[in-house]
Structure formats: C-alpha cells, structure tokens
Amino acid sequence: MAVLSTLRERQGQAKAASVALLIILLLRYSKKISVAWRQPLSQSQLSQVLQQVYIQAKDGSKTLLVPYSNRISKVNLKETSNDEIERNAKYFQNLDNNFTKTLSALLFRIAIPSLKSKETLTVLLHSFFLVIRTYLSILVARLDGRIVRDLVRADAKAFARGLVLWFALAVPSTYTNVMLKHLQSTLAIRLRTRLTSFIHALYLSKYPHVRYYRIQQQQGSQGASSSDGDEPSESIQGADQYITADVEAWAEAVSGLYGNIMKPSLDLILFTSQLSRSLGFRGTILLFTTYWATVRILKAATPAFGSMAAMEAKLEGEWRNGVGRVGRESEEVAFYNGGEREKGILSNAYKKLIRHVNGVYKVRIAYEWTEDYVIKYLWSAAGYGLIAVPLLITRSHSSSSSSGSSSSSATRDISLRTETYISNRRLLLSLADAGGRLMYAYKDILELKGVTSRVAGLISELYAVGYEHSPRSLEEQERKAEDNDVIELRNVDVGVPGSGGKGKGRESREQPQPQRSSSRRRLSSVSASSGVAMSMSMSPQSHSQSQIFTLEDIEDDIEDYYSRDKEPGEGEGDGSLTPEEHLLVKNLTFRLKAGEGEHLMITGSNGVGKTAVARVLAGLWRGLNEGEGRAERKNDDDDEDDDDDDDDDDDEKPMVIRPRDEPDTKTGKGNGKGRKALMVIPQRAYMPTGSLLDQVIYPDSYVKFVERVESETGGIGGARGVEKEGDAREFGWTQEAQAQAHEDVVELKQEKNNESASAAGRSGATKDKDKRAVKPTLREILESVYLAYLPEREGGWVTRKEWRDVLSGGEKQRMAMARVFYHRPKFVILDECTSAVSSDVEGRMYEYAKKLGITLITISLRPALAKYHTQLLTIHGDGTGKWTLEDVNPFSVGSSDLKGLDGLGGNGQLSRSGTATELKEMALLEKRLKEAEKWKERVKELDGLLRVQEL
Ligand SMILES: Nc1ncnc2c1ncn2[C@@H]1O[C@H](COP(=O)(O)OP(=O)(O)OP(=O)(O)O)[C@@H](O)[C@H]1O
C-alpha cells in the first residue's frame, strides 16, 4: 500500500508539472496564434512587404517583415555587432585541432554567448524534461511490475486500478517525449541562427575586410593551383557548403548530442541506483563490469566517424557546387551544348561522394554488428544473470527457511518475485537502451568533431583573410585623410599579390593576400583539422587512396602537417616563383582629383593588369609594395639611416591614397549615407535578386532609398521635389510616406523661395545650382541609359524577376551605368562595362556621367573612348611592368603638330605609346572632319562665285 500511495503522490506531482508546462507552451504559442488570426494581406501589400524587407528603428535595430501564407509576421533581428566579431577573433586563432577548445569557442562564444540568453533557457527546460522523463520511466517500470503481480495474484480490482494508473501516467510520459523532441529542435534552430548570423556578419564584412571576396579568391587560386584535368579542385570549394549544410549539421549534432548524453547518463545513474537496491552488492559489481566490458569492446570497434563525416561534407559540397554552377551558367553551357561535359563532371563528383558513402556504410557494418550484439544480446544476457541473482538467492533462502508454509503465501512469494523480475527487467532494458544511446553518443561525438572542425576552420579562415591595418598604414591613412577627394597611386607595384611570396620579407606584410602561401597553408589546415581529405588533397606521404579511416591516421596527418607548417618560407607551399614574375605594373604613379574635370583611361592588351590596377584602387588587392617604406625596399641592414630617409622622402614611398565617402549631410557622420567615394563597375554586370528598383539602387536597400529620396526631396524642393513625389507614388510608397514627402516639399519650396530672394548674390548659389543639376530622378536615370521603357514593360518598379535572365547583355550593362548615375560617386572605375553597348549610347552615357560630376577611370580597349578622358594610362604588358601616362586632350591638339603631348613614362622614362599616338591622330582627324564642313561651305561659295563670273 505504501508503494501505491507513493505512486499516487508522485503522479499528482507529475500531473501538476505537466499542467504547468502546458500553460507555458500555450503562452509561448499565443503570439504565433495571434499572427495566424490576422487578416491576410492583399497582393499589393505583399509586394510592398517584399520590397521593404525590414523596418529600421531609430536605434538601428531591424524588424524583418516575413510574408508567410499571405500574412506577415515580424521578426526582430539582432545582428551580430562588429564589436562581437572583433572580440571573438582571439578564440579562433591557434585552435590546434583541439576539439574541446574548438567546440567551446563555437558554443560559448557564439552559439550560447551568455547565461541569460534564450539558448540557456532552452537547455535548462530541456534538462528539466530529461529529468522528468527518467523519473517517469522509473514509475512506469514499477507500475509495470505491479500490474503483472496483480495479474499473477488474480486480483482484478488491483489490476484495474493499475491499468487506470497506467493510462494516467501515459499522459505526462508522452507529453514529455514530445517536448523533448520539440526542445531539441528549438535548441538546434537557436544555435544555428546564432552561428549563421555570426558567420554572415563575418563573411559579408564590409570594406576593407571584404572577407567573402578574399576567401573566394584564395579558394579560387588554390583550386587553380591544384586542379588537374578532369579532377575537381581538391581544396575547399566555396564557403556555401560550410555556411549552409555544415552549420546546420553542427547545430543538429550539438543539440542532439546534449540529449543523447544527458538522458542516458541520467538514466544510467538513476536506473543503476534503483537496480542496485534490489541487486545487492554482487549484482551492482556485475552491472559495472558489464558497462566496462561494453565500453572497451565498442571503443575498439569504432571507426573514425569524425573524419568520415567531414569527408562526406566536403564531397557533398563539391558535388553541390557543380550542380549550382550549371544552374548559374545554364545559358553559356547550353550555347556550347556542354550538357554532356557537365554531366561527366557532375557524375564524377557524385561518384566520388557515393564511393565514400558506400565505404562508410561498409565500415559501419562491422561496427553496427558489434554494437547490436553487445547492446542487445550481451546486455540482455547480463540482465538475466543480474535478475536471477536476487530471485535465486531469495528462493533458496525461502525454500530452506519456510518449507511448510501455506499455498497462499507461496502464491504471494511468486507474485512478489514476478513483480521484482518485471520491474528489474524493464529497468535493465531501459539501462541497455541508455547504454546503447551512450555508445551512439560516442559515435555522434566523433561526427560532431568533424563538423566542428569544419565550421571553426571556416571561421578562423575568415578571420585570417580579413584586412589588418599595419600601424604604419593607419598612420598614413590618417595623414592623408585631409584630402578625401583624391585617388592617387604613388610608386605602387601592381601585381597578382602574394603569388609565390617573397619569402620571409613578404610574410611580414599584414595583408593576407589571395594566393599567399601561408594562407594557403592555413586553409589547407582547415581541411586538415577537419580530417577532410587530408590524404587526398595535401600530403603525399599520407594514406592517399586508403579507405580505412582511423582517428590515429588523421591525427598523425595533422601532426605531420603542422610540423611542416612551422617553417614558413621553407615549406613547399612557398613555391619557387618570385614576385617579379607576377609583377604587372611597376612603380605606377598617377593622381586624380574629383570634380576638376580630370578623367583617366587605362588601356593595354588583355591580361596586362588593367583590372589589377582597379583592384588596387578599390582596395581589394594591396599594391605589392604598399605600406613599405623606401628603407625597407632598399636595404634591410641600414634600418636607422633609411628611416631618416623615409621621413625626408615621403613622396617616394609607395602609397595608395583612396578617396573617402562624404559624411551624412544631416549627422555629419561617415555612416554610408553620404555620397560614395568610389564605385567599380566590373566587366560582368551583376543583377541582384529583387525588384526592378533594386537593380538601380543596388547596393542600397529599399529603406535606404526611401530615406535618400526623402532627404533629396527636402534638399531640393521646387519642381524637382514634385518629381520626387511622383517617384514616391510610382514606387508604391505608403500613403503616409507620400503625404510626408508632399509636406516636406511644400515647406521646402517656401524656404527655398525665401532663401533665393535673399541670397541671390551669395557665393553658395552656384553650389546649390550644381547640386540641383546632379540629382536626377529615377526616370531621368533610366532615360539617360535608354532603359526608360523597362518599368512599363515589366509591370512597374516593384516587379521581381530573375533580372540576370530577363535583361539582355547590353541592357544589363546599361543598368549598371544607371546604378552609377543613381549613386553619383566621386569616382567610378568602369572596367570594360560598356563593351556590349552601342557606341552612340555609350558616348552619351559617358557625357552624362561627366555632367553628374563623376570622375571617370575607364578601363577599355576602345580607342574611341579616349576622347572622354584627359589622361591615358597605357600598360605595356611586356613583362617589365612598364607603363605610359599621357595627356589626352583633343581640343588642345594643334592643326599642324602634336605639341604639348609629351608623355610621362613609367620606370623613369619618357616614352610615347603607339596607341596614344594613334588616338591623338584620330582626334586630329575628327577635328579636321569638323573643319571639312566649313570647307564644303567655302567650296559652295566659290562654286557660286565662279558660276556668276561665267554668266
Ligand atoms: N586571382 C588571381 N590569381 C592569379 N592570377 C590572376 C588573378 N587575377 C588576375 N590574375 C592574372 O593577372 C593578370 C592580369 O589580370 P587582369 O584581370 O588585370 O587583366 P586585364 O588587363 O584586365 O585583362 P582583360 O583586358 O582581358 O580584362 C592576368 O594574367 C591574370 O591571369
């Protein structure tokens, strides 16, 4: 009876707990339910939401608008701050393939950053349910025994009561099971969200880090250096597999592992304590001996699941990458009819993956057989033995002591023994299950190890490729900040950075470069630490074709690898190439000031380094000697003297001066809202996902666009302001936004009128006029690139399409120019970005850019474009790094000679480029052609005169 009352008491507690939990859950979901009850949005509202994407609060936080089955839910977005990124950098350095260190860096620095976080709460709630679950299992085992006992006793009432209790107990038990699954998934999603948001912030870091670019460059160059014929690159292929699949796998593994370790551990402790009560000392010893034996056997039979999982992820990544590439470049592949070839490449990648997966399955056969045998049969046999101990001992004891007892007491004995047997057996089975789970958890730990190394490897690599300012260059930047409107290269060596490296000297520069050998080692070490394809990708000594993966093998490989890594400059990764062999342009020097009518054209044959110059100007590549003083370049031994020289002779120091964005007109801060300093339009036009409007305003978001139009409306007023109001209507602004724009315009018109009356003679008047002239409306922008028909044709500005496929090559290039006109940067680098545009339109676009006050730096092979520029830089591409800079001014060319056109040559020479001479000749001819009209007139006149004389 005592057992029954305890059972009832406990059930009462369990019920109370489950009701409390039910209430918590209902409260939790009430928010979601309220979202579901909201009215569905109309089609136009939905497209407005898609356009707007998020609402930005004044404190900078964002609320995402997520359309979901014609409704909208608002999600608060907590972005990872730059501080957090900087703070965590040290935890991802020198991870040394230490699993605990790596896991705790990921877990406690990123995924669960504080004890007060929601993640901690989820873990606590999960743990609570785990305890409840174990506790309920014990109750179920006891009740099970009791029901069978009552059955053996043929006690109908007690049996019926037992059954009722059984059903009652099933309610919290099943609820607990469901909650455990739910909380595990919730935890996985939370961990994934944190980690993904962190990696997004790191990966998509702004200039100067631009890690998404630098890591891609690095991987690209690795792929190039290691790929061999049909073989896909053996280096890591893109970060996408890491950010998507690996982060998800990591979050799932961590959250699953927590349950898989916590629950069986709790079970083991509680069940063992329960069992040892009835098993006695000998039984308990036997129980522990069984545990020990199981662990030994399974450990010996466990293969290196970690490295296998990491290898699988890598191969999966390669295959997915291939499929993605065909999708992206489908038209090109179709034009070449390259389906067969692509099929070969994809099949190859897939076969590699499947071969590996099959290998893993084979390895698993032996392991799973051992595991099943040990856990199901060995443990059951041990269980029978353990149960027999108390039964046999009690039986022999009772048979000797009470041989003459009545038949009723014999039945009682039997029923009690049955109860003990059933309860113990159930507990033992649960124990076996717990043991099995723990063994599985061991396998999960190994798999987690693999995926942890991959994710942490990506993060540490992302940190490594970020741009680090050397103290020297910071100082220089500060000094040059006075002149924000200048773009200047001074004695800069432009080349493929870090190609081959220059031994230790070049290692000392802080900028990680795309092909730097140390970076290459680091990235490879990511594969190494993750156990990925170590043998296949890097180490010739390792077991390249081996299908047998053991943890020891992988660890040996890692050790070998790191010991090689310790000698920078001596390892094979340094290569034998000198930087001179990859130098493209030597001592390049030029200077342009924005707004002074100076425009530069860069020309030269293919592959001479024109785009490389653009990369240096944009800060994606560093000049090979950038940041070096003359002292460092001249002689390492004369440090002190050279430092003095350095101070005296600043002008000769290699230096890149990049312009700066204008600060925000309202706040005066450099928050990206002011005029951009530099834009680069690449050869291949990029069309982002989104609406037609997004194509023009990229990289601005819709929210930024609204802010900008509002501020421009305020800043301009007058007719132009009204046009902006028109824009507001056209782009689907809300009624309030339109009304606000209207009020602003009226107010500002008034202000403007007052101002213009009083300040007609003020010096700023011309400036205001200039400002008016350089802020075109969107419609004007599209007209200027001859795309004014697009909004009508495509169904409005908010239409969302795959613009990459919809627009023609020339249209895409014009759209890219429209982007330039929208942003009106101080400088624009146009890298052969109008090659598909007809020359008349191209010319008008160039004129328009100049009208907007944009300083042009054009990279082109078309001599006809020279007339829009004042200087011409010709890169010779003869391997010496020679270049020529000349004035191009067709209107200063005399009619009889080419005086005043002497060029400043690179490498200390005065030289004249053949191309430049041709250009000047062409300009001369154009001028003469214009004069030809006059001559024709004169001929007509003379003709007339002659006729008159004849008459
Ligand atoms: N990431 C890289 N890794 C290795 N080599 C590179 C890399 N980027 C450019 N190069 C090499 O540097 C050289 C200059 O490239 P760049 O793109 O500047 O040529 P370009 O003068 O713009 O040519 P084009 O007129 O064909 O566009 C080329 O030989 C190119 O192969």
The ligand as a MOL file (V3000), in Angstrom:
LIG
                    3D

  0  0  0     0  0            999 V3000
M  V30 BEGIN CTAB
M  V30 COUNTS 31 33 0 0 0
M  V30 BEGIN ATOM
M  V30 1 N 43.2930 35.8570 -58.6030 0
M  V30 2 C 44.2250 35.6980 -59.4950 0
M  V30 3 N 45.1110 34.7000 -59.3890 0
M  V30 4 C 46.0630 34.5260 -60.2960 0
M  V30 5 N 46.2570 35.3070 -61.3710 0
M  V30 6 C 45.4240 36.3150 -61.5300 0
M  V30 7 C 44.3670 36.5770 -60.6230 0
M  V30 8 N 43.6960 37.6400 -61.0540 0
M  V30 9 C 44.3190 38.0440 -62.1820 0
M  V30 10 N 45.3440 37.2490 -62.4870 0
M  V30 11 C 46.2520 37.3660 -63.6110 0
M  V30 12 O 46.7710 38.6780 -63.6380 0
M  V30 13 C 46.8790 39.1400 -64.9690 0
M  V30 14 C 46.1780 40.4850 -65.1020 0
M  V30 15 O 44.8070 40.2800 -64.9260 0
M  V30 16 P 43.7730 41.4620 -65.2100 0
M  V30 17 O 42.4290 40.9270 -64.8860 0
M  V30 18 O 44.2160 42.6650 -64.5010 0
M  V30 19 O 43.9190 41.6560 -66.7820 0
M  V30 20 P 43.3260 42.7850 -67.7070 0
M  V30 21 O 44.4340 43.6450 -68.1690 0
M  V30 22 O 42.1810 43.4640 -67.0440 0
M  V30 23 O 42.8260 41.8990 -68.9210 0
M  V30 24 P 41.4940 41.9770 -69.8140 0
M  V30 25 O 41.6610 43.0890 -70.7860 0
M  V30 26 O 41.4900 40.6720 -70.5040 0
M  V30 27 O 40.3530 42.1630 -68.8890 0
M  V30 28 C 46.2840 38.0750 -65.8550 0
M  V30 29 O 47.3370 37.3630 -66.4300 0
M  V30 30 C 45.5150 37.1900 -64.9150 0
M  V30 31 O 45.5500 35.8600 -65.3400 0
M  V30 END ATOM
M  V30 BEGIN BOND
M  V30 1 1 1 2
M  V30 2 1 2 3
M  V30 3 2 2 7
M  V30 4 2 3 4
M  V30 5 1 4 5
M  V30 6 2 5 6
M  V30 7 1 6 7
M  V30 8 1 6 10
M  V30 9 1 7 8
M  V30 10 2 8 9
M  V30 11 1 9 10
M  V30 12 1 10 11
M  V30 13 1 11 12
M  V30 14 1 11 30
M  V30 15 1 12 13
M  V30 16 1 13 14
M  V30 17 1 13 28
M  V30 18 1 14 15
M  V30 19 1 15 16
M  V30 20 2 16 17
M  V30 21 1 16 18
M  V30 22 1 16 19
M  V30 23 1 19 20
M  V30 24 2 20 21
M  V30 25 1 20 22
M  V30 26 1 20 23
M  V30 27 1 23 24
M  V30 28 2 24 25
M  V30 29 1 24 26
M  V30 30 1 24 27
M  V30 31 1 28 29
M  V30 32 1 28 30
M  V30 33 1 30 31
M  V30 END BOND
M  V30 END CTAB
M  END
